[in-house]
Amino acid sequence: MTIIYMSKIRIFSEKILKNTYYTRNFINYSNELSEIAKKYKGFISSSSYFVDNIDLVDNTDTIKIITISEWKNVESWNSWKKSSNRKNISNQYTNLETSEKFNILYNRTNNDIFLL
């Protein structure tokens, strides 16, 4: 199945630092990505959040930053994600033990269901 994106999209980005010793560098890394992305064609906006484990079930020594960014279209996002600018920033922070995941967020539509 091929999905064609014609309108704005939101990207849910999850960055996890696995060693809190590098917290300041991790924050700088996230901030630099955001600052450069703002100048990139198709970028609309972004907001970043720290995640706090309120259940206290997982006491691992990690820090998680969630960023939700809005882009003109999926092509703009893909262009940024694959850009040399983004790769150059990532290469400056190779000492960080991180993982990153990206997902496209869709608006949920309310389906009207006929009730008998």
Secondary structure as UniProt FT lines:
FT   STRAND          9..17
FT   HELIX           20..22
FT   HELIX           23..38
FT   TURN            41..42
FT   STRAND          43..50
FT   TURN            54..55
FT   STRAND          63..71
FT   HELIX           74..81
FT   HELIX           84..92
FT   TURN            93..95
FT   STRAND          98..105
//
